[in-house]
Amino acid sequence: MSPASDKTAIEELLGAYALDAIDPDEIVEIEAALARDPELAREAARLVRTAAWLGASEAIAAPATMRADVLARARARRSAATDAAASTYLASTERLAQTFATLTPDEYDEITPNGLDARELVVHLAAQESLLAQAVDRAVVTEIDDTDIDARTSAFIERYRDATLDDVVRIWRSAVDEVAAWAVDPATQDVTVPWIGLDMPRDNFLVARAFENWIHRDDLRGVQGLDREPPAAAELHEMAELSMRTLPFALLVAERAHPGKVARIVLTGPGGGEWTCSMGGRRPPTGAVPDVTVTAGVVDWCLVAGERLQPGELPCDVEGDAALAGDLVAAAPAFATL
């Protein structure tokens, strides 16, 4: 089992714990974690009460495979928690699922920042997640095979126009489960995945999806009148790291590259860090002196990369060539095309 201090791993086993479908040695570790964390303890108590109520109101024999199925799913999630990219992806989907569950019908028609209404945005996310499953040969929607995300979203909106939101979320969830099962397979560690016309390394693929899940979850929270909620620091660092790995490419795509120039980016706050980046597409030489240093908050930087904050609105400090800094920040949103 993952260390008991790993709250995410413990949370993913609470359902099995409530159903008494867990190994005795794991019970000891879970209950120790519950004793330390009142929030986890309250959630566990709620699940236990729900399980007891269901058992009292409709006493039926559980399917013979139930315990094995519950444990298999819990252990798959738990295994992924030891993998930074998969853990980041799975955590993002669980938070998104929680937000889906709180959307109300009177919020469905509210317009989100990407121009879709809230219901259409959920359909868009189902379209994207099912495309992920399709990309790793685990398709859950066979009647729609578009790989262009705009065309696929349009096809999904038309196909599921009369479906309930719960039906759409079930499609999304089935795709998430397929991608999760794929991600915890050790054979996937070094593979590339075809995505938006590129062959992306597996970790980049998962973290890019987690990034978009965060951005769109905040879009939905916005229509609910709620504040933005950034991911945990470890997840945010994975997203910032991916943004930095793709920044030289972004500069080229945005036609803002400066061959021979080197930038240093310092992102502050939980999940931040420091990176040295070539502005011309090649790896900077060891010990290169940066031509510009940009310091900004990690959340703000990621919001620029996710096209939820305009480059000119980024609060930052610049040391060195201000024109280079402007091009660097202006190129960051190219990350949003991943």
Phi, psi and chi 1 to 4 in degrees:
 res  aa     phi    psi   chi1   chi2   chi3   chi4
   1 MET       -  149.8 -178.7  175.4 -178.4      -
   2 SER   -63.1  157.4  -61.0      -      -      -
   3 PRO   -53.9  145.5  -26.2   34.6      -      -
   4 ALA   -63.6  -21.2      -      -      -      -
   5 SER   -73.9  -10.5   60.1      -      -      -
   6 ASP   -80.1   95.7 -173.2  -22.5      -      -
   7 LYS   -61.3  -39.0 -175.8  173.5  178.8  178.4
   8 THR   -60.2  -44.5  -60.4      -      -      -
   9 ALA   -63.2  -40.7      -      -      -      -
  10 ILE   -65.1  -44.8  -64.2  -63.3      -      -
  11 GLU   -56.3  -38.4  -73.7  175.4  -25.4      -
  12 GLU   -73.6  -11.5  -70.5  164.8   -6.1      -
  13 LEU  -103.3   -3.3  -71.9  173.0      -      -
  14 LEU   -63.9  -36.3  -71.5 -176.3      -      -
  15 GLY   -61.1  -45.3      -      -      -      -
  16 ALA   -65.3  -36.9      -      -      -      -
  17 TYR   -62.5  -44.1  172.7   77.7      -      -
  18 ALA   -64.3  -30.2      -      -      -      -
  19 LEU   -89.1    4.2  -67.5  169.6      -      -
  20 ASP    57.0   38.6 -165.3   24.5      -      -
  21 ALA  -115.9   53.0      -      -      -      -
  22 ILE  -144.2  152.9 -155.4  159.8      -      -
  23 ASP   -71.4  148.1  -65.6  -23.9      -      -
  24 PRO   -57.1  -39.5  -26.6   35.4      -      -
  25 ASP   -68.4  -28.9   58.6  -28.8      -      -
  26 GLU   -74.6  -33.1  -66.4  177.3  -39.5      -
  27 ILE   -57.6  -42.8  -69.7  175.7      -      -
  28 VAL   -59.7  -45.5  172.6      -      -      -
  29 GLU   -68.7  -39.5  -65.5 -168.6   53.1      -
  30 ILE   -65.0  -45.9  -70.3  173.0      -      -
  31 GLU   -67.4  -29.9  -68.7 -175.4  -15.8      -
  32 ALA   -65.5  -40.6      -      -      -      -
  33 ALA   -66.2  -38.9      -      -      -      -
  34 LEU   -64.0  -35.6  -61.4 -177.5      -      -
  35 ALA   -66.4  -28.5      -      -      -      -
  36 ARG   -87.3  -22.3  -67.2 -167.6  -56.9  -89.7
  37 ASP  -126.2  100.1 -168.8  -37.0      -      -
  38 PRO   -58.5  -35.5  -23.5   34.1      -      -
  39 GLU   -64.0  -45.3 -177.9 -177.3  -10.8      -
  40 LEU   -63.1  -39.5  -84.6  177.9      -      -
  41 ALA   -63.2  -40.4      -      -      -      -
  42 ARG   -64.5  -42.2  -75.1 -167.5  -65.5  -88.4
  43 GLU   -64.9  -40.8  177.4   63.2   10.1      -
  44 ALA   -62.9  -42.4      -      -      -      -
  45 ALA   -62.7  -39.7      -      -      -      -
  46 ARG   -62.6  -44.0 -176.2 -173.8   69.1   79.6
  47 LEU   -66.3  -39.3  -69.4  171.7      -      -
  48 VAL   -63.9  -43.0  168.9      -      -      -
  49 ARG   -62.4  -41.9  -74.0 -164.6  -57.8  -88.0
  50 THR   -62.5  -44.2  -60.1      -      -      -
  51 ALA   -62.4  -40.6      -      -      -      -
  52 ALA   -66.7  -40.2      -      -      -      -
  53 TRP   -64.8  -43.8 -178.9   85.3      -      -
  54 LEU   -62.6  -39.9  -72.0  172.2      -      -
  55 GLY   -65.5  -36.2      -      -      -      -
  56 ALA   -74.3  -35.5      -      -      -      -
  57 SER   -81.2  -25.4   62.4      -      -      -
  58 GLU  -149.1   79.8 -171.8  174.0   -1.9      -
  59 ALA   -76.1  103.5      -      -      -      -
  60 ILE  -130.7  157.8   57.9  173.9      -      -
  61 ALA   -74.2  132.8      -      -      -      -
  62 ALA   -68.8  145.5      -      -      -      -
  63 PRO   -55.8  147.0  -21.2   31.1      -      -
  64 ALA   -60.2  -27.4      -      -      -      -
  65 THR   -91.5   -0.1   60.3      -      -      -
  66 MET   -60.6  -48.9 -178.9  177.0 -178.9      -
  67 ARG   -61.0  -44.3 -176.7  176.2 -172.8  -82.9
  68 ALA   -64.1  -40.5      -      -      -      -
  69 ASP   -65.5  -45.3  -70.8  -13.6      -      -
  70 VAL   -62.2  -45.9  170.3      -      -      -
  71 LEU   -65.2  -38.0  -76.1  174.5      -      -
  72 ALA   -62.2  -44.0      -      -      -      -
  73 ARG   -67.7  -43.2 -178.8  164.0  172.9  172.2
  74 ALA   -62.4  -41.5      -      -      -      -
  75 ARG   -71.0  -32.9  -77.0  169.9  178.3  150.7
  76 ALA   -62.6  -44.4      -      -      -      -
  77 ARG   -64.7  -40.9  -63.0  -69.3  177.1   99.4
  78 ARG   -63.7  -42.0 -174.7  178.9   64.1 -150.6
  79 SER   -60.8  -39.8  -62.6      -      -      -
  80 ALA   -65.0  -25.9      -      -      -      -
  81 ALA   -64.7  -18.6      -      -      -      -
  82 THR   -85.3   -5.0   65.4      -      -      -
  83 ASP  -112.6  116.0  176.1  -39.2      -      -
  84 ALA   -58.0  -44.7      -      -      -      -
  85 ALA   -67.1  -47.0      -      -      -      -
  86 ALA   -66.8  -39.4      -      -      -      -
  87 SER   -62.4  -42.0  179.6      -      -      -
  88 THR   -62.7  -44.2  -63.0      -      -      -
  89 TYR   -61.6  -50.4  168.8   74.9      -      -
  90 LEU   -64.5  -40.7  -72.0  174.0      -      -
  91 ALA   -61.7  -39.2      -      -      -      -
  92 SER   -65.1  -36.9   76.7      -      -      -
  93 THR   -71.8  -35.4   62.6      -      -      -
  94 GLU   -66.5  -40.9  -68.8  -50.8  -49.3      -
  95 ARG   -66.1  -38.7  -73.9 -169.0  -63.5  -90.6
  96 LEU   -63.7  -41.2 -165.0   51.7      -      -
  97 ALA   -60.1  -39.3      -      -      -      -
  98 GLN   -62.8  -38.8  -67.5  164.9   12.8      -
  99 THR   -70.5  -40.6  -63.1      -      -      -
 100 PHE   -53.3  -43.0  -70.5  161.3      -      -
 101 ALA   -66.8  -21.4      -      -      -      -
 102 THR   -99.8   -4.3   61.1      -      -      -
 103 LEU   -66.8  138.4  -82.6  175.9      -      -
 104 THR  -112.8  154.2   59.0      -      -      -
 105 PRO   -54.1  -32.2  -30.0   38.1      -      -
 106 ASP   -74.0   -6.1   61.7  -16.9      -      -
 107 GLU  -100.1   -9.9  -65.5  164.1  -17.8      -
 108 TYR   -59.9  -34.7  -68.9  175.4      -      -
 109 ASP   -89.0   -0.5  -66.2  -27.1      -      -
 110 GLU   -70.5  134.7  -65.8  -69.5  -32.3      -
 111 ILE   -81.6  135.8  -59.0  -60.2      -      -
 112 THR  -100.2  169.2   64.1      -      -      -
 113 PRO   -58.3  -23.8  -30.4   38.0      -      -
 114 ASN   -91.7    9.3   67.9  -10.0      -      -
 115 GLY    94.3  -13.1      -      -      -      -
 116 LEU   -86.4  150.1  -61.4  174.1      -      -
 117 ASP   -76.8  172.3   64.1   37.8      -      -
 118 ALA   -60.6  -41.8      -      -      -      -
 119 ARG   -65.3  -43.4 -174.0 -174.1 -176.3  -77.3
 120 GLU   -63.7  -32.0  -70.9  171.1  -21.7      -
 121 LEU   -66.5  -38.3 -177.8   54.1      -      -
 122 VAL   -63.5  -41.5  177.3      -      -      -
 123 VAL   -62.5  -42.1  175.8      -      -      -
 124 HIS   -58.1  -42.8  167.5   69.6      -      -
 125 LEU   -67.3  -36.0  -73.6  162.2      -      -
 126 ALA   -65.2  -38.7      -      -      -      -
 127 ALA   -62.7  -44.2      -      -      -      -
 128 GLN   -68.0  -45.5  -75.5 -161.2  -51.9      -
 129 GLU   -65.7  -36.9 -139.3   62.8   43.2      -
 130 SER   -69.5  -28.6   64.6      -      -      -
 131 LEU   -68.6  -36.5 -178.7   55.5      -      -
 132 LEU   -58.6  -48.3 -101.4   70.7      -      -
 133 ALA   -60.6  -40.5      -      -      -      -
 134 GLN   -63.6  -39.0  179.7  177.6  -56.2      -
 135 ALA   -65.5  -25.5      -      -      -      -
 136 VAL  -106.1   23.5  -62.5      -      -      -
 137 ASP    62.4   37.7  -64.3  -36.6      -      -
 138 ARG  -132.8   48.5  -70.7  173.2  173.3  -97.4
 139 ALA   -57.8  137.4      -      -      -      -
 140 VAL  -113.2  -13.2  -63.4      -      -      -
 141 VAL  -127.3  103.8  176.6      -      -      -
 142 THR   -90.7  -20.1   56.4      -      -      -
 143 GLU   -80.1  -11.9   65.6  -89.6   27.9      -
 144 ILE  -125.1  116.1  -60.4  173.8      -      -
 145 ASP  -122.4   14.6   60.0    2.5      -      -
 146 ASP   -56.7  139.4  -63.3   86.0      -      -
 147 THR  -105.2  -13.1   57.0      -      -      -
 148 ASP   -76.4  121.3  176.9   84.2      -      -
 149 ILE   -66.7  -34.3 -166.0   56.0      -      -
 150 ASP   -66.6  -45.3  -69.4  -26.7      -      -
 151 ALA   -64.2  -40.4      -      -      -      -
 152 ARG   -65.4  -42.0 -171.6  178.8 -176.9   87.6
 153 THR   -61.9  -44.0  -64.4      -      -      -
 154 SER   -60.3  -42.3  -64.0      -      -      -
 155 ALA   -65.0  -39.0      -      -      -      -
 156 PHE   -67.6  -41.5  -96.6   64.5      -      -
 157 ILE   -60.7  -42.2  -71.9  172.8      -      -
 158 GLU   -69.0  -45.4 -177.7   60.1   31.8      -
 159 ARG   -63.0  -37.7  169.1   68.1  176.9   78.4
 160 TYR  -110.7   25.3  -62.3  106.2      -      -
 161 ARG   -58.0  -39.4 -173.4  174.6  -57.8  -79.0
 162 ASP  -100.0    5.0  -62.2  -36.9      -      -
 163 ALA   -79.7  154.7      -      -      -      -
 164 THR   -73.7  160.5   66.5      -      -      -
 165 LEU   -63.0  -35.6 -167.7   68.0      -      -
 166 ASP   -59.8  -37.6  -75.0  -15.7      -      -
 167 ASP   -64.4  -41.5  -71.5  -22.5      -      -
 168 VAL   -65.5  -42.5  174.9      -      -      -
 169 VAL   -64.6  -34.4  170.9      -      -      -
 170 ARG   -63.8  -37.9  -85.9 -168.1  -74.3  -86.9
 171 ILE   -64.5  -45.6  -66.5  163.5      -      -
 172 TRP   -57.5  -47.1  172.8   85.1      -      -
 173 ARG   -63.8  -40.0  170.1   56.8   71.8 -175.1
 174 SER   -63.2  -36.7   65.3      -      -      -
 175 ALA   -68.5  -42.9      -      -      -      -
 176 VAL   -57.4  -44.9  166.4      -      -      -
 177 ASP   -63.7  -37.0  -73.7  -14.0      -      -
 178 GLU   -68.1  -42.6  -70.0  -63.8  -25.1      -
 179 VAL   -65.4  -39.8  174.1      -      -      -
 180 ALA   -61.9  -44.9      -      -      -      -
 181 ALA   -62.3  -38.7      -      -      -      -
 182 TRP   -65.2  -43.1  170.1   84.1      -      -
 183 ALA   -67.1  -29.4      -      -      -      -
 184 VAL   -86.9   -2.1  -59.7      -      -      -
 185 ASP   -76.0  119.7 -178.1  -12.6      -      -
 186 PRO   -54.8  -25.3  -24.6   33.7      -      -
 187 ALA   -68.3  -14.2      -      -      -      -
 188 THR   -88.2   -8.5   70.2      -      -      -
 189 GLN   -55.5  -38.2  -65.5  -63.3  -46.9      -
 190 ASP  -112.6   16.5  -61.5  -43.4      -      -
 191 VAL   -86.3  163.9  -55.7      -      -      -
 192 THR  -111.6  157.0   59.0      -      -      -
 193 VAL  -127.3  131.6  179.8      -      -      -
 194 PRO   -69.9  121.3   24.3  -31.7      -      -
 195 TRP  -150.3  126.8 -170.9 -108.9      -      -
 196 ILE    44.5   41.7   62.3  164.6      -      -
 197 GLY    83.0    4.5      -      -      -      -
 198 LEU  -119.9  156.2  -57.8  171.7      -      -
 199 ASP   -96.7  103.2  -74.4  -26.3      -      -
 200 MET   -95.9  137.4  -69.8 -175.8   64.4      -
 201 PRO   -56.3  145.2  -23.7   33.5      -      -
 202 ARG   -50.9  -45.9  173.5 -106.1 -162.0 -159.5
 203 ASP   -65.7  -41.8  -73.2    4.8      -      -
 204 ASN   -59.4  -42.2  -70.9   10.4      -      -
 205 PHE   -58.3  -48.5  172.4   75.1      -      -
 206 LEU   -69.7  -43.1  -68.4  171.3      -      -
 207 VAL   -69.7  -37.2  174.7      -      -      -
 208 ALA   -60.5  -39.6      -      -      -      -
 209 ARG   -68.0  -39.3  -67.3  -57.1  -47.8  132.3
 210 ALA   -62.0  -39.6      -      -      -      -
 211 PHE   -59.7  -48.1 -167.5  105.1      -      -
 212 GLU   -67.3  -35.5 -176.1  150.8   -5.6      -
 213 ASN   -59.4  -42.2  -74.1  -20.0      -      -
 214 TRP   -61.6  -49.8  162.3   36.1      -      -
 215 ILE   -59.7  -45.5  -65.5  -62.5      -      -
 216 HIS   -75.0  -28.7  -75.3  -36.6      -      -
 217 ARG   -63.0  -42.5  176.4  176.5 -177.7 -111.7
 218 ASP   -63.8  -34.9  -88.5   -3.6      -      -
 219 ASP   -58.6  -44.1  -68.9  -16.1      -      -
 220 LEU   -69.7  -38.2  -66.6  173.0      -      -
 221 ARG   -61.7  -33.8  -74.7  174.0   61.9   82.7
 222 GLY   -61.3  -42.7      -      -      -      -
 223 VAL   -71.1  -17.8  -54.5      -      -      -
 224 GLN   -88.5   -0.7  -65.2  176.6  -56.7      -
 225 GLY    78.5   20.5      -      -      -      -
 226 LEU  -103.5  155.0  -59.4  173.4      -      -
 227 ASP   -74.3  160.8  -68.3  -24.2      -      -
 228 ARG   -61.0  150.5  -66.0 -175.2 -178.9  -82.6
 229 GLU  -136.3  101.5 -173.9  175.7   81.0      -
 230 PRO   -68.7  158.3   23.5  -32.4      -      -
 231 PRO   -67.2  172.2  -12.7   26.3      -      -
 232 ALA   -61.4  157.4      -      -      -      -
 233 ALA   -56.2  -43.2      -      -      -      -
 234 ALA   -63.2  -39.4      -      -      -      -
 235 GLU   -69.4  -42.5  -60.2  164.5   36.6      -
 236 LEU   -61.1  -37.8 -163.3   56.3      -      -
 237 HIS   -64.4  -40.1 -175.6   78.6      -      -
 238 GLU   -59.9  -40.4  -70.6  -64.9  -47.4      -
 239 MET   -68.9  -41.9  -63.3  174.4 -167.6      -
 240 ALA   -64.5  -40.3      -      -      -      -
 241 GLU   -60.3  -43.8  174.1   70.8   30.4      -
 242 LEU   -64.7  -40.0  178.4   56.9      -      -
 243 SER   -58.1  -40.9  170.6      -      -      -
 244 MET   -70.9  -38.1  -64.8  -54.9  161.0      -
 245 ARG   -64.1  -31.4  -72.9 -159.5  -59.3  -90.4
 246 THR   -93.8   -5.5   57.6      -      -      -
 247 LEU   -62.2  -42.9 -165.1   51.0      -      -
 248 PRO   -58.1  -40.1  -27.7   37.8      -      -
 249 PHE   -64.6  -41.7  172.3   73.9      -      -
 250 ALA   -60.9  -40.0      -      -      -      -
 251 LEU   -62.2  -39.6  -74.7  160.7      -      -
 252 LEU   -66.5  -46.2  -68.5  169.9      -      -
 253 VAL   -61.6  -40.2  169.3      -      -      -
 254 ALA   -81.5    1.1      -      -      -      -
 255 GLU    57.0   41.5  -62.5 -176.7  -12.9      -
 256 ARG  -124.3   19.7  -67.5  175.7 -179.4  -89.4
 257 ALA   -71.1  149.5      -      -      -      -
 258 HIS  -134.4   87.4  -65.4  -85.8      -      -
 259 PRO   -53.9  135.3  -26.2   36.2      -      -
 260 GLY    89.1  -12.5      -      -      -      -
 261 LYS   -93.7  148.4  -60.8  -63.7 -176.7  179.9
 262 VAL  -128.4  135.9  174.4      -      -      -
 263 ALA  -117.3  146.9      -      -      -      -
 264 ARG  -114.4  127.4  176.8  170.6  170.0 -100.8
 265 ILE  -116.2  125.8  -58.8   98.3      -      -
 266 VAL  -115.6  116.2  180.0      -      -      -
 267 LEU  -109.0  123.0  -60.1 -177.3      -      -
 268 THR   -97.7  161.9   60.4      -      -      -
 269 GLY    96.5  168.5      -      -      -      -
 270 PRO   -56.0  125.6  -24.4   34.6      -      -
 271 GLY    95.2   -3.1      -      -      -      -
 272 GLY   -80.2 -163.6      -      -      -      -
 273 GLY   166.0 -170.6      -      -      -      -
 274 GLU  -127.7  139.1  -63.2 -174.9   17.3      -
 275 TRP  -137.0  144.6  -68.8  -95.3      -      -
 276 THR  -109.9  126.6  -60.2      -      -      -
 277 CYS  -128.2  133.0  169.8      -      -      -
 278 SER   -73.6  138.0  166.3      -      -      -
 279 MET   -98.3   10.8  -62.7 -170.4   67.7      -
 280 GLY  -126.5   10.9      -      -      -      -
 281 GLY    96.2  -13.7      -      -      -      -
 282 ARG  -107.9  153.6  -66.9 -175.7  177.4 -177.8
 283 ARG   -63.7  133.3 -175.6  170.4  -61.4 -177.9
 284 PRO   -67.6  146.0   23.7  -33.2      -      -
 285 PRO   -64.8  150.7   22.7  -32.2      -      -
 286 THR   -57.5  131.9  -57.0      -      -      -
 287 GLY    79.0   10.5      -      -      -      -
 288 ALA   -61.0  137.3      -      -      -      -
 289 VAL   -84.8  123.7  176.5      -      -      -
 290 PRO   -67.0  142.3   21.4  -31.3      -      -
 291 ASP   -81.8  -20.0  -62.1  -77.2      -      -
 292 VAL  -153.2  144.4   62.5      -      -      -
 293 THR  -122.8  126.5  -64.1      -      -      -
 294 VAL  -114.8  126.8  176.0      -      -      -
 295 THR  -117.5  125.9  -58.5      -      -      -
 296 ALA  -150.6  165.8      -      -      -      -
 297 GLY   -71.2  141.9      -      -      -      -
 298 VAL   -64.1  -38.5   63.6      -      -      -
 299 VAL   -65.3  -45.7  172.9      -      -      -
 300 ASP   -60.9  -42.8  -72.1  -21.9      -      -
 301 TRP   -59.3  -45.3  175.1  -87.6      -      -
 302 CYS   -67.0  -31.6  -72.6      -      -      -
 303 LEU   -68.6  -33.3  -71.0  175.4      -      -
 304 VAL   -66.1  -46.8  170.2      -      -      -
 305 ALA   -60.6  -32.8      -      -      -      -
 306 GLY   -90.1    8.2      -      -      -      -
 307 GLU    61.3   37.7  -63.7 -173.9  -41.8      -
 308 ARG  -116.2   -0.7  -68.4  -59.5  179.4  -92.9
 309 LEU  -142.0  129.2 -171.9   65.5      -      -
 310 GLN   -69.8  143.7  -66.8  -61.6  -47.4      -
 311 PRO   -51.5  -39.6  -29.9   36.8      -      -
 312 GLY   -70.0  -12.1      -      -      -      -
 313 GLU   -96.1   -0.9  -61.7  171.6  -20.2      -
 314 LEU   -72.7  117.9  176.0   69.0      -      -
 315 PRO   -71.5  119.7  -12.9   27.9      -      -
 316 CYS  -155.2  158.7   64.7      -      -      -
 317 ASP  -108.5  140.1  -66.8  -35.4      -      -
 318 VAL  -124.1  130.5  176.0      -      -      -
 319 GLU  -119.8  125.1  -63.5  177.7   20.9      -
 320 GLY   106.0 -146.9      -      -      -      -
 321 ASP   -72.7  107.9 -168.5  -33.7      -      -
 322 ALA   -65.5  -32.1      -      -      -      -
 323 ALA   -65.5  -39.7      -      -      -      -
 324 LEU   -63.2  -41.0  -67.4  179.1      -      -
 325 ALA   -61.0  -41.0      -      -      -      -
 326 GLY   -61.6  -43.0      -      -      -      -
 327 ASP   -67.8  -37.8  -78.2  -17.1      -      -
 328 LEU   -60.7  -49.6 -165.8   73.5      -      -
 329 VAL   -69.0  -38.2  176.2      -      -      -
 330 ALA   -64.8  -28.7      -      -      -      -
 331 ALA   -81.2  -20.7      -      -      -      -
 332 ALA   -54.2  -37.6      -      -      -      -
 333 PRO   -64.6  -12.3  -24.9   35.4      -      -
 334 ALA   -59.0  -21.8      -      -      -      -
 335 PHE   -58.4  -31.6  175.7   85.9      -      -
 336 ALA   -66.4  -12.5      -      -      -      -
 337 THR   -81.3  -10.0   63.7      -      -      -
 338 LEU   -69.0      -  -66.0  178.8      -      -
